[in-house]
């Protein structure tokens, strides 16, 4: 019998994920899901409740060291980007 793989238990809009409150799903790919989220801790500039795009790696990808390394590199590059966006 051929069954589709079950969908992982992903966070849902309205849920908290670390210091973020998930608002809605923006998109999904084979390795991650991107949410519009609200940062619940103030930014270094003091701005409270700022909107962010939060990319969450799917749990089944955590076992793949190459995927995790690529995800971490992309996160570091994005964090270094300057500008209001």
C-alpha positions as CSV (number, residue, x, y, z in Angstrom):
1,X,0.0,0.0,0.0
2,X,1.4,3.4,-1.0
3,X,0.6,6.2,1.4
4,X,1.6,9.8,1.3
5,X,4.0,10.9,4.0
6,X,2.2,12.6,6.9
7,X,2.5,16.3,7.1
8,X,4.6,17.4,10.1
9,X,3.0,19.2,13.0
10,X,3.9,22.8,12.1
11,X,3.2,25.9,14.1
12,X,-0.1,27.5,13.3
13,X,-1.0,31.2,13.0
14,X,-1.7,32.6,16.4
15,X,0.8,30.3,18.0
16,X,4.1,31.5,19.7
17,X,7.4,30.4,18.3
18,X,10.2,31.6,20.6
19,X,9.9,35.4,20.8
20,X,7.5,35.6,17.8
21,X,3.8,35.4,17.4
22,X,2.8,33.8,14.1
23,X,0.3,35.9,12.1
24,X,-0.2,34.0,8.8
25,X,1.7,31.7,6.5
26,X,3.4,33.5,3.6
27,X,4.7,30.5,1.7
28,X,6.2,27.1,1.9
29,X,8.8,25.0,0.1
30,X,10.1,21.5,0.4
31,X,12.4,22.4,3.4
32,X,10.7,25.3,5.2
33,X,7.6,27.4,5.9
34,X,7.7,31.2,6.0
35,X,5.3,33.1,8.3
36,X,4.5,36.7,8.8
37,X,5.2,37.1,12.5
38,X,5.3,39.8,15.2
39,X,8.5,40.0,17.3
40,X,7.3,40.3,20.8
41,X,10.6,41.6,22.2
42,X,11.7,45.1,21.3
43,X,14.2,45.7,18.5
44,X,17.6,47.3,19.4
45,X,16.0,50.5,18.3
46,X,13.3,50.0,20.9
47,X,10.5,49.3,18.3
48,X,8.0,46.9,19.9
49,X,5.8,44.5,18.1
50,X,7.7,44.7,14.8
51,X,6.6,42.6,11.8
52,X,9.1,40.0,10.5
53,X,9.3,37.2,8.1
54,X,10.1,34.1,10.0
55,X,11.4,31.0,8.1
56,X,11.0,27.8,10.0
57,X,12.8,24.7,8.8
58,X,10.6,21.6,8.5
59,X,11.4,19.0,11.2
60,X,12.3,16.2,8.7
61,X,15.1,18.5,7.3
62,X,16.8,18.7,10.7
63,X,18.4,15.3,10.1
64,X,20.2,16.6,7.0
65,X,23.4,18.4,8.0
66,X,23.8,20.0,4.6
67,X,20.3,21.5,4.7
68,X,20.8,22.8,8.2
69,X,24.2,24.4,7.3
70,X,22.6,26.0,4.2
71,X,19.7,27.3,6.3
72,X,22.1,28.8,8.9
73,X,24.3,30.5,6.2
74,X,21.2,32.1,4.7
75,X,20.1,33.3,8.2
76,X,23.5,34.8,8.9
77,X,23.5,36.6,5.5
78,X,20.0,37.9,6.0
79,X,20.9,39.2,9.5
80,X,23.8,41.2,8.1
81,X,21.8,42.9,5.5
82,X,21.3,46.5,6.4
83,X,18.2,48.6,5.6
84,X,14.6,48.9,6.7
85,X,13.4,45.8,4.8
